[in-house]
Amino acid sequence: MPSSPREEAREPEEGPRLVTIPQIPDLLEAAGLKKVGPARIRQLAAEDENWPKPIFERGRTRVFDWHAVERYFRNRTLRQGERTDLKKPKEGRQDGGQQ
């Protein structure tokens, strides 16, 4: 029994919900988002600069905050059918990528 009314009204703080890539497809579906396979999620994590940073990483294991991952998928712009092989390489090399 709480000793004061303040303790009774206090709810536990919700921290980050930690998830790994194999858990994300089912969580996406449960959240009402399009289910994306683990291989595509790994590709997004490797290539998309907007992908959330892992909370923990050791070896090949990466743990992400579910709220950040869900926000990423809700705000992601889909460009189905867009040819990514025709995009110009990112600037930074003066010689245009040729050696």
Secondary structure by P-SEA (a helix, b strand, c coil): ccccccccccccccccccccccaaaaaaaaaccccccaaaaaaaaaccccccccccccccbbbbcaaaaaaaaaacccccccccccccccccccccccc
